Amino acid sequence: MAKHYDVVVLGASLGALTTAALLARRSWRVLVVGQGYRSPTYSYKSHVLMRRPFAFLAHRSSVWQSFLAELAQTQLFRRFMIDGRLSYQFVAPSCAVDCAGQLVLPPEVSNRCHDTRRVIVESLTHFGADAAPRAETASRVVESWGESSSYLVAGEAGLRDFLERRITAHGGELRLGESARAIVCKRGEVSAIEIERDPAPIGTRFLVSDLPNARVAALIDPNELAKYPHEKIGRVDADGKRFVMTILAKNEGIPEHFDRELFLASGSSSSDGAVRVHRAPPEAATRANDCVTLVAETILPSDDAPTLACAREHVLGVLERFFPFVEEHYVMIDSPHDARSLWDYRAELPVAVERDWLRAGGGSVYAEPMETQWAVSGEGESVRGLLSNLFNVSRTVMPSLGQEGELAAAWEAAEQITRTDKRREKLWRETLRAPA
């Protein structure tokens, strides 16, 4: 084998990078393989387009605060956060609500529309979690939206940069542009991974993945899985797909009161084509001073061709219903998911730009896969993966908690790996007890 690592992490999600940073801090030799990782942004000309909306809802959670404390980064991370005016806004045909903290409706709104609170809670949990939360977790997701008035200056890219720097600062290695084509197993354990276009396998003692169990199983020889039956706790099934599109519009076309997070409910429930509109921070978005970057997201029932063919029109229809005359101020519209042309409105007549022209700015010629919204039976997938030294930190572990669930899975995986080496565990615990 060309190299051997204590831990190999497949994926570059929030959970994967957090696990890698924790283990690198605890003196484990870590390698992070991107496994299809895509940058949060791509560009066309001077305009930045977003692959997904991002609000760091878990930044006040206990698990994230414990992570910062262990890495001694609490004060530094605070410099990346800005206090905003509102947590989120909700608009429906019958009412509009601005929320600057926890959800408390004015009496006049509650009296006029008895279903308002239910629809708001459905919208927050619909977009804030990766599966429909149970009653006990729904309140936590709603609470995290109420705490989101503070936001990251540089958005998702800034958070990823922060985590990647923590990994490399403690000796970890990043190969985000590469993917594993196979997982090599011996006697029921992962022994190595094979990287695409790399003839020599990379040995590892532990493997951490942010892929669902079904996708991990596709990388393992089925005969090996059959020889060593594994206990699989819980089950997740696809329940929808998150369709995202970027809308660049001139400042004068956007209502002045629109802050950062807006939920548009066109029906009586969040499942009736509701749309989340995220206003990207200027530092993370387009470099054009006269434009606003809106990242719109809706959840489709499937990713089949007929559904995707009308997804853009559905999102724009909802937006134009609540933003009068915004269609007169479009600058550029695109989605990475439908393989349709970018729409450029800068000329007198709109121009359809073929996707080949987006390749230079990091865009894809073909449709990129959408993130899955899950339906959970039981408890979700276990942190312990399909093999004894394989760990799962994907969104399928605690999907009803969203980002906080990812961080909790990452912390648990790092804890279980740390406990397998008594010397490292003792050193780590002594370090935590040492005075600053």
C-alpha positions in Angstrom: 0.0 0.0 0.0 1.2 3.5 -0.9 0.0 5.0 2.5 -1.7 4.1 5.6 -3.9 6.3 7.8 -5.5 5.9 11.2 -8.8 7.2 9.8 -10.1 7.8 6.3 -13.1 10.1 6.0 -15.3 9.7 2.8 -17.2 12.9 2.1 -16.9 16.6 2.9 -20.3 17.3 4.6 -20.6 19.2 7.9 -20.6 15.9 9.7 -17.6 14.5 7.9 -15.4 17.5 8.3 -16.3 17.9 11.9 -15.4 14.2 12.6 -12.1 14.7 10.8 -11.2 17.9 12.7 -12.0 16.2 16.1 -9.9 13.2 15.3 -7.0 15.2 13.9 -7.1 17.3 17.1 -6.9 14.1 19.1 -3.6 13.0 17.3 -5.1 10.6 14.8 -3.7 10.6 11.3 -6.6 11.6 9.1 -7.3 11.7 5.4 -10.4 13.3 4.0 -11.5 12.2 0.5 -14.1 14.4 -1.1 -16.3 11.6 -2.6 -18.1 13.8 -5.2 -17.7 17.0 -3.1 -18.8 20.1 -5.0 -18.1 23.7 -4.1 -21.0 25.7 -2.7 -20.8 28.1 -5.6 -20.0 28.3 -9.3 -19.8 31.3 -11.5 -20.7 32.8 -14.9 -18.9 35.9 -16.0 -18.7 38.1 -12.9 -21.7 36.6 -11.2 -21.6 33.9 -8.5 -24.3 31.3 -8.5 -25.2 29.1 -5.5 -25.7 25.3 -5.4 -27.7 25.4 -2.2 -29.0 27.8 0.5 -27.1 27.8 3.7 -28.0 28.9 7.2 -25.9 27.6 10.1 -28.8 26.6 12.4 -26.6 24.6 14.8 -24.1 27.3 15.7 -25.6 27.6 19.2 -26.1 23.9 19.9 -24.3 22.3 22.7 -22.4 19.9 20.5 -21.0 22.7 18.3 -20.0 24.7 21.4 -18.2 21.6 22.7 -16.5 21.2 19.4 -15.2 24.8 19.5 -14.1 24.5 23.1 -12.1 21.3 22.4 -10.3 23.0 19.4 -9.9 26.3 21.4 -11.7 28.2 18.6 -14.7 29.7 20.4 -13.4 33.3 20.3 -12.1 33.0 16.7 -15.4 31.6 15.4 -17.4 34.5 17.0 -15.5 36.9 14.7 -17.1 35.1 11.7 -20.7 35.7 13.0 -22.8 38.8 12.4 -26.0 39.7 14.3 -28.8 40.2 11.9 -32.2 41.9 12.3 -34.5 39.0 11.9 -34.4 35.2 12.3 -36.8 34.5 9.4 -40.0 35.8 7.7 -43.1 33.9 6.7 -45.6 35.0 4.0 -48.8 33.3 3.0 -51.8 34.6 1.1 -53.6 35.5 4.3 -50.8 36.8 6.6 -47.2 37.8 7.0 -45.0 37.3 10.0 -41.5 38.7 10.9 -39.7 36.7 13.6 -36.7 38.0 15.5 -36.4 35.1 17.9 -38.6 32.3 19.0 -42.0 31.9 17.4 -44.6 34.0 19.1 -47.5 35.1 17.0 -49.4 38.4 17.6 -53.0 37.9 18.8 -54.4 39.5 15.8 -52.6 37.1 13.5 -53.6 34.0 15.6 -57.2 35.1 15.7 -57.4 35.8 11.9 -55.7 32.6 10.8 -55.9 29.7 13.2 -53.7 27.5 10.9 -50.9 30.1 10.7 -48.7 28.6 13.5 -49.1 25.1 12.1 -48.0 26.1 8.6 -45.1 28.1 9.9 -43.9 25.2 12.0 -44.3 22.8 9.0 -42.3 25.1 6.8 -39.4 25.5 9.4 -39.2 21.8 10.0 -39.7 21.0 6.3 -36.6 23.0 5.2 -34.6 22.8 8.5 -34.5 19.0 8.8 -33.7 16.1 6.4 -36.8 14.2 7.4 -40.2 15.0 9.0 -39.4 15.5 12.7 -41.3 13.8 15.5 -43.0 16.1 18.0 -40.0 16.0 20.4 -37.5 17.0 17.7 -39.7 19.5 15.8 -39.6 22.0 18.6 -35.8 21.8 18.6 -35.7 22.5 14.8 -38.1 25.5 15.2 -36.0 26.8 18.1 -32.8 26.6 16.0 -34.4 28.8 13.3 -35.3 31.3 16.1 -31.6 31.4 17.0 -30.5 32.0 13.4 -30.5 35.8 13.5 -26.7 35.6 13.8 -25.2 34.4 10.5 -21.8 33.5 9.0 -20.2 36.3 7.1 -18.9 34.1 4.3 -21.8 31.6 4.4 -21.1 27.9 3.8 -17.8 28.5 2.1 -16.6 30.3 5.2 -17.6 27.4 7.5 -15.9 24.8 5.2 -12.7 26.9 5.1 -12.8 27.1 8.9 -13.1 23.3 9.3 -10.6 22.5 6.6 -8.0 24.8 8.3 -8.6 23.0 11.6 -8.0 19.6 10.0 -4.7 20.6 8.2 -3.5 22.5 11.3 -3.5 19.3 13.2 -1.8 17.2 10.5 -4.8 16.0 8.6 -4.7 15.7 4.8 -7.4 16.8 2.3 -8.1 15.2 -1.1 -11.4 16.8 -1.8 -11.3 16.4 -5.5 -11.0 12.6 -5.4 -13.4 9.7 -4.8 -13.1 6.1 -3.6 -14.1 3.5 -6.2 -14.0 0.6 -3.8 -13.7 -0.3 -0.1 -11.4 -3.3 0.5 -12.5 -5.6 3.3 -10.7 -8.4 5.2 -12.4 -10.6 7.9 -15.3 -8.3 8.3 -13.3 -5.1 8.6 -12.3 -2.3 6.3 -8.6 -2.6 5.5 -8.2 -0.1 2.6 -9.9 2.1 0.0 -9.1 2.3 -3.7 -9.0 5.8 -5.1 -10.1 6.5 -8.7 -7.1 6.9 -11.0 -4.7 5.8 -8.2 -3.4 2.2 -8.6 -2.2 1.8 -5.0 -4.8 1.2 -2.3 -4.7 3.4 0.8 -4.7 1.5 4.1 -6.8 2.6 7.1 -7.7 1.4 10.5 -11.1 3.1 10.6 -13.4 4.4 7.8 -15.9 7.2 8.4 -18.5 8.0 5.7 -21.1 10.6 5.2 -22.9 8.4 2.6 -26.1 6.5 3.5 -25.6 2.7 4.1 -27.0 1.8 0.7 -24.3 3.9 -1.1 -21.6 2.6 1.1 -22.7 -1.0 0.4 -22.3 -0.4 -3.4 -18.5 0.2 -2.8 -18.1 -3.1 -0.9 -17.8 -6.6 -2.4 -21.2 -8.1 -1.7 -19.6 -11.4 -0.9 -17.8 -9.8 2.0 -21.0 -8.3 3.3 -22.7 -11.6 3.1 -20.0 -13.4 5.0 -20.2 -11.0 8.0 -23.9 -10.1 8.6 -24.3 -6.7 10.2 -27.0 -5.3 12.4 -28.8 -2.5 10.6 -30.8 -0.2 13.0 -33.6 1.7 11.4 -34.5 2.4 7.9 -34.6 5.5 5.7 -36.4 5.9 2.3 -36.3 8.7 -0.1 -39.4 11.0 0.4 -38.5 13.9 -1.9 -35.7 15.9 -3.6 -34.5 19.4 -2.8 -34.5 21.5 -5.9 -32.4 24.7 -5.8 -32.1 27.6 -8.1 -30.3 30.9 -8.0 -32.1 34.1 -9.0 -30.0 37.2 -9.4 -32.1 40.3 -9.4 -31.6 44.1 -9.3 -31.8 45.7 -5.9 -34.9 47.8 -6.8 -36.9 44.6 -7.6 -36.6 43.2 -4.1 -38.9 44.5 -1.3 -36.9 46.5 1.2 -38.3 44.6 4.2 -36.9 41.3 3.0 -34.1 40.3 5.3 -32.3 36.9 4.9 -34.7 33.9 5.3 -38.2 33.9 3.8 -40.7 31.1 3.6 -43.4 31.5 1.0 -46.5 29.2 1.5 -48.7 29.1 -1.5 -51.1 26.5 0.0 -52.5 25.3 3.3 -49.4 23.3 4.2 -45.7 23.2 3.6 -46.0 20.3 1.3 -48.1 22.3 -1.2 -45.2 23.6 -3.1 -43.7 25.9 -0.4 -40.6 27.8 -1.3 -37.7 28.9 0.9 -35.9 32.0 -0.3 -32.4 32.7 1.1 -30.8 36.0 0.6 -27.1 35.2 0.4 -24.7 37.5 2.3 -22.9 39.9 0.0 -19.5 38.5 1.0 -20.6 35.0 -0.1 -22.5 36.0 -3.3 -22.2 38.0 -6.5 -19.6 40.7 -6.9 -22.0 43.0 -8.7 -23.0 45.8 -6.4 -26.4 46.4 -8.0 -27.6 42.8 -7.6 -29.2 40.6 -4.9 -28.5 36.9 -4.8 -31.6 34.9 -4.0 -31.3 31.1 -3.5 -34.7 29.5 -3.8 -35.4 25.9 -2.6 -38.4 23.7 -2.9 -38.9 20.0 -2.2 -40.1 18.0 -5.2 -41.8 14.6 -4.8 -39.3 13.0 -7.2 -36.5 13.7 -9.6 -38.2 12.4 -12.7 -38.0 14.3 -16.0 -41.6 15.7 -16.0 -41.2 17.0 -12.4 -37.9 18.7 -13.1 -39.1 20.2 -16.4 -41.5 22.5 -14.6 -39.6 23.1 -11.3 -38.1 26.4 -12.3 -41.5 27.7 -13.5 -43.1 26.6 -10.2 -40.5 28.5 -8.0 -40.7 31.6 -10.1 -44.5 31.5 -10.1 -44.5 31.4 -6.3 -41.9 34.2 -6.1 -43.7 36.5 -8.5 -46.9 36.0 -6.6 -45.4 37.5 -3.5 -42.8 39.9 -5.1 -44.8 42.1 -7.5 -42.9 43.0 -10.7 -39.8 41.1 -9.7 -39.8 39.5 -13.2 -38.9 42.9 -14.6 -35.7 43.0 -12.6 -34.2 39.5 -13.2 -30.5 39.5 -14.1 -29.7 35.8 -14.2 -31.5 32.5 -13.3 -30.0 29.0 -13.1 -30.3 25.7 -11.4 -27.6 23.0 -11.3 -30.2 20.2 -11.1 -32.3 20.3 -14.3 -29.6 20.5 -17.0 -31.5 23.4 -18.6 -29.7 26.5 -20.0 -28.8 29.4 -17.8 -31.2 32.3 -18.4 -29.4 35.7 -18.9 -31.6 38.8 -18.8 -28.8 41.4 -19.1 -29.5 42.0 -22.8 -32.7 43.5 -24.1 -34.1 40.0 -24.7 -33.4 37.0 -22.4 -30.6 34.7 -23.7 -30.4 31.0 -23.0 -26.7 30.2 -22.2 -25.7 26.6 -22.9 -24.2 24.8 -19.9 -20.9 24.2 -21.7 -20.2 27.9 -21.0 -20.5 27.3 -17.2 -17.8 24.7 -17.1 -15.0 27.3 -16.7 -16.6 28.7 -13.6 -17.1 25.4 -11.9 -20.6 24.6 -13.2 -21.7 21.3 -14.6 -22.8 20.4 -18.1 -25.1 17.7 -16.8 -27.7 17.7 -14.1 -26.2 17.5 -10.6 -28.0 15.2 -8.1 -30.4 16.8 -5.7 -30.1 16.3 -1.9 -32.7 13.8 -0.6 -35.4 14.4 1.9 -35.8 11.2 3.9 -38.7 9.3 5.4 -37.6 7.5 8.6 -38.9 4.2 9.9 -37.7 3.7 13.5 -34.6 5.4 14.6 -32.7 6.1 11.4 -29.4 4.5 10.5 -26.8 3.7 13.2 -23.5 5.6 13.7 -21.9 2.1 13.6 -21.8 1.2 9.9 -22.1 -2.0 7.9 -18.7 -3.3 9.2 -17.1 -3.2 12.6 -14.6 -0.4 11.9 -17.0 1.6 9.6 -18.8 4.6 10.9 -21.8 6.5 9.5 -22.1 10.3 10.0 -24.5 11.0 7.1 -27.8 12.9 7.4 -29.6 9.5 7.6 -28.4 8.9 11.2 -30.5 11.7 12.9 -32.3 13.3 9.9 -35.1 14.8 11.9 -32.5 17.1 13.7 -30.9 18.5 10.6 -27.5 20.0 11.1 -27.5 19.4 14.8 -28.1 15.7 14.0 -25.1 15.7 11.7 -22.9 17.2 14.4 -24.2 14.8 17.1 -23.4 11.8 14.8 -19.9 13.2 14.1 -19.2 13.7 17.8 -20.4 10.1 18.6 -18.3 8.6 15.8 -15.2 10.5 17.1 -15.8 9.4 20.6 -16.2 5.7 19.7 -13.0 5.8 17.6 -11.1 7.6 20.4 -12.1 5.0 23.0 -10.4 2.2 20.9 -6.9 3.6 21.8 -6.4 4.0 25.5 -3.2 5.9 25.1 -4.7 8.5 22.8 -7.8 8.7 24.9 -5.8 9.4 28.1 -3.7 12.0 26.4 -6.8 13.7 25.0 -8.6 13.8 28.4 -5.5 15.1 30.1 -5.3 17.9 27.5 -9.0 18.8 28.2 -8.3 19.0 31.9 -5.1 21.1 31.5 -5.5 24.8 32.4 -5.6 27.3 29.6 
